[in-house]
């Protein structure tokens, strides 16, 4: 039996759909955030902090020092604004920061 031909689909969209079908939708979302992190938060912040996971609408991020972690806690509204600017309604609604292990 011959399969009907369909339009080619971009690989990125296909991978996202497969991961979502496998229950990995949050993994796809965090990968998108990792890819655009510097666009959302700026170069300086991206040098000291990186997203690590997504739990619902909470973005978990690792910071390289306690000083930067404290500074970024105070700048959380700014971080969320940048994420909303880049990701729109798909942006996380809160950020949980922690100092990376080995850097305490």
PyMOL commands that set and color helices and strands:
alter all, ss='L'
color gray80, all
select helices_A, chain A and resi 11-21+25-41+43-48+66-74+76-90
alter helices_A, ss='H'
color red, helices_A
select strands_A, chain A and resi 49-55+58-63+94-99
alter strands_A, ss='S'
color yellow, strands_A
deselect
rebuild
show_as cartoon
